[in-house]
Amino acid sequence: MYDVAVIGAGPAGLMAAQSAAAHGLKIVVIEKQPDLLKVRRACCQQLVMDENYEQENIKLRDGKLIFPNNNFSVDYNGPAWNITDTYFLSPHGHKIHFTYQDKRPVAIKFDKALLLQTLLEKCEKAGVETRFSAVAYGAKETADGVEINASCKGAHAIIKARKIIVADGVNSRIAQSLGMNQNRPLFTSALCIIYTLASIKEFDPKALKWHMGRAYQSKGPVILTPSLDGKDIADLVIMGNSSEPPEQIFNNFTTRSPLAYMYEKAQVIARTGCMVRAYMSMKVPCTRNALVIGDAAAYVEVEVQGALMCGHHAGNAVYKELNGEDGFKQYTAWWQKSFEFNSDDYLLVAQGYALVPTYTDDELDYLFFLIENETLDGAYGQYRAPRLMWNAILRHRERIAREEPQLYEKIKKNREMTLKGTFD
């Protein structure tokens, strides 16, 4: 009987194990992959440096990731690459530019495998037991804790623990088996492939670029971002679905889009992928003995920094629970406050911010043209950048109403559905 079983050895799971072990608890980590140094799942591997992102202002300094608001730090002595500019590009190349005046980074690329290795070493030193190549495929609560069904290198095992921390990602089997997805609407299933490319023309190693519009051969944004593999290496992030698969979008984007010339000699040197089910977030991510953390409880990914925060607070929460305190209740309050997608109107707000495919290519060209000579404050994340963009666009509402009345009514309708009072 373990005090705590942690399912998943990603940033959230390992941080939770380390945090719980610091209190002297007996911990086991169950991870399906055999080797953490091989990152197999698509991951952009960056720190989002937006101000107050996830109610935190993370810093990378002196070999540590520092979380001042959450009062902890994580060792990291690996490579880091600053991204200083974000661009939204319309079909005909009109650009919306985000950057900080002092050119501090809007994001920092880092080595996720090295971070995981550092976390794992800390766990092992703290006495955490780790089981790799072990697939946890089911769990049930019992009178005195939780029983986990797992396949460990081909052999069946039942692992018992007083509490369980579920950190096995967006497609969590354990959350499903515990019935915790039962009341979560499933919005969509998405496929993502990240292509690591060499020899792209006109590549800017300090910039993240979001390509918006059907001219780019996708219903969603196609994202070009620097890679840690070298200053001339890029990651192209393609999101699709079963009817419009990422491979098809990639082929069309690199051969038929307005930027096809940039990819004439591009070479694919690596690729990673994933399938993501986008559920509504768990507002209350716990039962009597189970706590679901990180991406397993989220609507969209919490990013690595969010996962570390979830793990830190989860480890403390289970310790409190095992000592008769309301640790899970405290974690839930922190979770609801820290992640924007937990607000009641978030999904409606996100709909109001949408650009593609809500607006046509001509409409996007017009809207981007209105503010392309402005420089907006630094932003990288999926929340801050759209807010800044729409605030800038709506400063021109009278011009839009005069020059493009149908577009104005379209924007007004979308915004009134989502952000009451925007046009008051």
C-alpha positions in Angstrom: 0.0 0.0 0.0 1.5 3.3 -1.1 0.5 6.6 0.3 0.2 8.1 -3.2 0.2 6.6 -6.7 1.0 9.1 -9.5 -0.1 8.2 -13.0 2.1 9.8 -15.6 5.7 11.0 -15.5 5.3 14.3 -17.3 6.1 17.6 -15.7 2.9 17.5 -13.7 3.3 14.0 -12.4 7.0 14.2 -11.6 6.5 17.5 -9.8 3.6 16.1 -7.8 5.7 13.1 -6.8 8.6 15.3 -5.8 6.3 17.6 -3.8 4.6 14.8 -2.0 7.8 12.9 -1.3 9.2 16.0 0.4 6.6 15.4 3.1 7.9 11.9 3.7 5.1 10.0 1.8 5.6 6.7 0.1 5.1 7.4 -3.6 5.0 5.3 -6.8 5.0 6.8 -10.3 3.5 4.8 -13.1 4.6 5.8 -16.6 3.8 4.0 -19.9 7.0 5.3 -21.8 10.3 3.5 -21.2 12.5 6.6 -21.6 11.7 10.2 -20.6 14.6 11.5 -22.7 12.7 10.7 -25.9 9.9 13.2 -26.2 7.4 11.4 -28.5 4.3 13.6 -28.1 4.0 16.8 -30.0 5.0 19.6 -27.6 6.2 23.1 -28.5 8.5 23.1 -25.4 8.3 26.8 -24.5 7.7 29.0 -21.5 4.9 31.5 -22.1 6.1 34.9 -20.8 2.8 36.8 -21.0 2.3 39.0 -18.0 0.3 37.2 -15.2 -0.1 34.1 -17.4 -1.9 31.5 -15.3 -1.7 34.0 -12.4 2.1 33.7 -12.5 5.2 35.6 -13.8 7.7 32.8 -14.3 11.4 33.6 -14.4 14.4 31.6 -15.8 17.4 32.7 -13.8 20.5 31.2 -12.2 19.7 27.6 -13.3 16.2 27.7 -12.0 12.6 28.1 -13.2 11.3 30.5 -10.5 7.5 30.7 -9.7 7.4 33.8 -7.4 3.6 33.9 -6.9 3.4 30.2 -6.2 6.5 30.2 -4.0 8.6 27.4 -5.5 11.4 26.8 -8.0 12.5 24.0 -10.3 16.1 23.3 -11.4 16.9 23.8 -15.1 20.4 24.2 -16.4 19.7 23.4 -20.1 19.6 25.5 -23.3 17.2 28.3 -23.6 16.2 30.4 -26.7 14.4 33.7 -26.5 11.5 34.5 -28.8 11.0 38.3 -28.8 8.3 38.8 -31.4 4.9 37.4 -32.3 3.2 38.0 -35.6 -0.3 37.3 -36.9 -0.3 37.2 -40.7 -3.3 37.6 -42.9 -3.6 35.8 -46.3 -2.0 38.7 -48.2 0.7 39.2 -45.6 -0.6 42.1 -43.5 1.0 41.6 -40.1 -0.1 42.3 -36.5 3.0 42.6 -34.4 3.4 41.9 -30.7 6.6 42.7 -28.8 7.8 44.3 -25.6 9.6 47.6 -25.9 12.6 46.3 -24.0 12.7 43.2 -26.2 12.4 40.8 -23.3 11.1 37.5 -24.5 7.5 36.7 -25.2 8.4 33.1 -24.9 11.5 30.9 -24.1 12.2 27.6 -25.8 13.7 25.0 -23.6 14.6 21.3 -23.5 11.7 19.4 -22.1 13.5 16.1 -21.9 16.3 17.6 -19.8 13.7 19.2 -17.5 12.0 15.8 -17.1 15.4 14.1 -16.4 16.1 16.7 -13.7 12.7 16.1 -12.1 13.2 12.4 -12.2 16.5 12.5 -10.5 15.0 14.7 -7.7 12.2 12.1 -7.3 14.6 9.2 -7.1 16.8 10.9 -4.5 13.6 11.5 -2.4 12.8 7.8 -2.5 10.1 7.8 -5.1 9.5 4.4 -6.7 9.2 4.6 -10.5 7.7 2.0 -12.8 8.4 2.7 -16.5 6.9 0.7 -19.4 3.8 0.3 -17.2 0.4 1.2 -18.6 -2.3 2.1 -16.0 -5.5 1.4 -17.8 -8.1 1.4 -15.0 -8.7 2.5 -11.4 -11.5 2.2 -8.8 -11.9 3.7 -5.4 -12.1 1.4 -2.5 -13.0 1.8 1.2 -9.4 2.6 2.1 -8.1 4.2 -1.1 -7.7 3.3 -4.8 -6.8 0.2 -6.7 -5.1 0.7 -10.1 -5.0 -2.0 -12.8 -1.8 -1.8 -14.8 0.2 -3.8 -17.3 3.8 -3.8 -16.3 6.1 -5.1 -19.1 3.4 -7.5 -20.2 2.4 -8.7 -16.7 -0.8 -7.6 -15.0 -0.5 -5.8 -11.7 -2.8 -4.3 -9.1 -1.3 -1.3 -7.4 -2.9 0.0 -4.2 -2.6 3.5 -2.8 -4.4 5.7 -0.2 -4.6 8.5 -2.8 -4.1 8.8 -6.5 -2.9 11.8 -8.5 -4.0 11.5 -12.2 -1.5 13.2 -14.5 -1.7 11.1 -17.6 -2.5 13.9 -20.0 -5.4 15.1 -22.2 -6.6 11.6 -23.1 -6.5 10.3 -19.6 -7.6 6.7 -19.2 -7.6 6.9 -15.5 -9.9 10.0 -15.3 -12.2 8.1 -17.7 -12.2 4.9 -15.7 -13.0 6.8 -12.5 -16.0 8.4 -14.2 -14.6 11.9 -14.0 -15.3 12.7 -17.7 -18.9 11.7 -17.4 -20.3 15.2 -17.2 -17.6 16.9 -19.4 -18.8 17.9 -22.9 -16.5 16.8 -25.6 -16.1 19.7 -28.0 -13.8 18.2 -30.6 -11.0 15.8 -31.4 -7.9 17.3 -33.0 -4.8 15.9 -34.6 -1.6 17.8 -34.4 1.8 17.2 -36.0 4.9 19.3 -35.4 7.3 19.2 -38.3 10.9 20.2 -37.5 12.3 21.8 -40.7 15.6 22.9 -42.0 16.4 25.3 -45.0 13.3 27.6 -44.8 13.8 30.8 -46.7 13.4 34.1 -44.8 13.1 32.3 -41.5 13.3 34.6 -38.4 14.7 32.6 -35.5 13.4 35.2 -32.9 9.8 35.3 -34.1 6.6 33.2 -33.7 4.3 33.5 -36.7 0.6 32.6 -36.8 -0.7 32.3 -40.4 -4.5 33.0 -40.5 -6.8 32.3 -43.4 -7.9 29.7 -45.9 -5.2 30.8 -48.2 -2.8 29.0 -45.9 -4.8 25.8 -46.6 -6.1 25.2 -43.1 -9.3 26.1 -41.1 -7.0 26.8 -38.1 -3.8 28.8 -37.8 -0.6 27.3 -39.1 2.2 28.2 -36.6 5.8 28.7 -37.4 8.1 28.8 -34.4 11.9 28.5 -33.7 13.2 25.2 -32.6 15.9 24.5 -30.1 17.7 22.3 -32.6 19.5 25.3 -34.1 19.0 28.9 -35.1 18.2 27.9 -38.7 15.8 25.1 -37.6 12.0 25.7 -37.3 9.0 23.9 -36.0 5.8 24.1 -38.1 2.8 23.3 -36.0 -0.2 21.9 -38.0 -3.6 21.2 -36.4 -6.3 19.3 -38.2 -8.7 16.4 -37.9 -9.7 13.2 -39.5 -11.4 14.9 -42.5 -8.6 17.4 -42.9 -5.5 15.6 -41.6 -2.3 17.5 -40.7 -0.3 15.7 -43.4 -2.7 17.1 -46.1 -2.5 20.6 -44.6 1.3 20.4 -44.5 1.6 19.4 -48.1 -0.8 22.0 -49.3 0.7 24.8 -47.1 4.2 24.1 -48.3 3.2 23.8 -52.0 0.1 25.9 -52.6 -0.1 28.7 -50.0 1.2 32.3 -50.6 4.4 31.2 -48.7 5.1 28.1 -50.6 8.3 29.6 -52.0 9.8 29.6 -48.5 9.5 25.8 -48.4 10.8 24.9 -51.8 14.0 23.5 -50.3 12.8 22.7 -46.8 13.8 19.4 -45.3 11.8 17.5 -42.7 14.3 16.4 -40.1 11.9 15.2 -37.4 8.2 15.2 -36.6 6.1 14.4 -33.5 2.3 14.1 -33.2 -0.6 13.7 -30.9 -4.4 13.3 -30.9 -6.2 15.6 -28.4 -9.8 15.4 -27.2 -10.9 18.8 -26.1 -13.3 18.3 -23.1 -14.7 21.1 -21.0 -12.4 21.6 -18.0 -13.1 19.8 -14.8 -14.3 22.6 -12.5 -13.9 20.2 -9.5 -11.0 17.9 -10.4 -11.2 15.5 -7.4 -13.2 12.8 -5.7 -12.7 11.4 -2.2 -9.4 9.8 -3.1 -8.4 11.0 -6.5 -7.0 14.3 -7.8 -6.8 15.0 -11.5 -4.2 17.6 -12.5 -2.6 19.3 -15.5 -3.8 18.5 -19.0 -6.0 15.6 -17.8 -8.3 18.1 -16.2 -8.0 21.0 -18.6 -9.9 22.3 -21.7 -6.7 23.3 -23.5 -3.1 22.4 -22.5 -1.8 24.1 -19.4 1.7 24.3 -20.9 4.7 23.0 -19.0 4.8 25.8 -16.5 1.1 25.2 -15.7 1.8 21.5 -15.3 4.7 22.2 -12.8 2.4 24.4 -10.8 -0.3 21.8 -10.7 2.2 19.2 -9.6 3.6 21.4 -6.9 0.2 22.1 -5.4 -1.1 18.5 -5.9 1.8 17.1 -3.8 1.0 19.4 -1.0 -2.8 18.7 -1.3 -2.5 14.9 -0.9 -0.3 15.4 2.1 -2.9 17.6 3.7 -5.7 15.1 2.8 -3.8 12.3 4.4 -3.5 14.4 7.6 -7.2 15.2 7.8 -7.1 18.6 6.1 -9.1 19.8 3.1 -6.2 19.6 0.7 -8.3 18.8 -2.4 -10.7 21.6 -1.6 -7.7 24.0 -1.4 -6.2 22.7 -4.7 -9.6 23.1 -6.4 -9.9 26.8 -5.3 -6.4 27.4 -6.6 -7.1 25.5 -9.9 -10.3 27.5 -10.6 -8.6 30.8 -10.0 -5.4 30.2 -11.9 -6.5 28.9 -15.3 -8.6 31.1 -17.4 -10.5 28.3 -19.2 -12.2 27.5 -15.8 -14.3 30.7 -15.9 -17.9 30.2 -16.8 -17.9 32.3 -19.9 -14.5 31.3 -21.2 -15.7 29.2 -24.1 -18.0 32.0 -25.3 -15.2 34.5 -25.0 -12.9 32.2 -27.0 -15.5 32.0 -29.7 -15.7 35.8 -29.9 -12.0 36.0 -30.3 -11.9 33.4 -33.2 -10.4 34.5 -36.5 -10.4 31.4 -38.7 -12.7 30.2 -40.1 -15.1 32.8 -38.7 -13.8 35.5 -41.1 -13.1 35.3 -44.8 -9.7 35.9 -46.2 -10.7 39.3 -47.5 -12.1 40.2 -44.1 -8.9 39.2 -42.4 -6.8 41.2 -44.8 -9.0 44.3 -44.1 -8.9 43.9 -40.3 -5.1 43.2 -40.1 -4.5 46.2 -42.5 -6.2 48.5 -40.0 -3.6 47.9 -37.3 -0.5 46.6 -39.1 1.4 49.9 -38.4 0.9 49.6 -34.7 3.1 47.6 -32.3 1.1 45.8 -29.7 2.4 44.9 -26.2 4.2 41.6 -26.0 2.0 38.5 -26.1 2.4 34.8 -27.0 -0.4 32.9 -25.3 -3.9 32.0 -26.6 -5.6 34.5 -24.3 -3.6 37.7 -24.1 -2.8 38.0 -27.8 -6.4 37.9 -29.1 -7.5 40.4 -26.5 -4.8 42.9 -27.4 -5.6 42.4 -31.1 -9.3 42.9 -30.8 -8.9 45.9 -28.5 -6.7 47.5 -31.2 -9.1 46.6 -34.0 -12.2 47.9 -32.2 -10.6 51.3 -31.8 -11.4 51.6 -35.5 -15.0 50.5 -35.1 -16.4 53.7 -36.6 -14.2 53.2 -39.7 -15.2 49.6 -40.0 -18.9 50.5 -39.7 -18.5 53.2 -42.4 -16.3 51.2 -44.9 -17.4 47.6 -44.3 -20.9 47.7 -42.7 -21.6 44.0 -43.2 -18.3 43.1 -41.6 -19.1 45.4 -38.7 -22.4 43.7 -38.1 -20.7 40.3 -38.2 -18.1 41.4 -35.6 -20.8 43.0 -33.5 -22.9 39.8 -33.5 -20.0 37.6 -32.6 -18.8 40.0 -29.8 -22.3 40.6 -28.4 -22.7 36.9 -28.0 -19.6 36.7 -26.0 -18.4 40.0 -24.4 -21.4 41.9 -23.3 -20.9 45.6 -23.5 -18.0 45.7 -26.0 -19.9 47.9 -28.4 -21.7 50.0 -25.7 
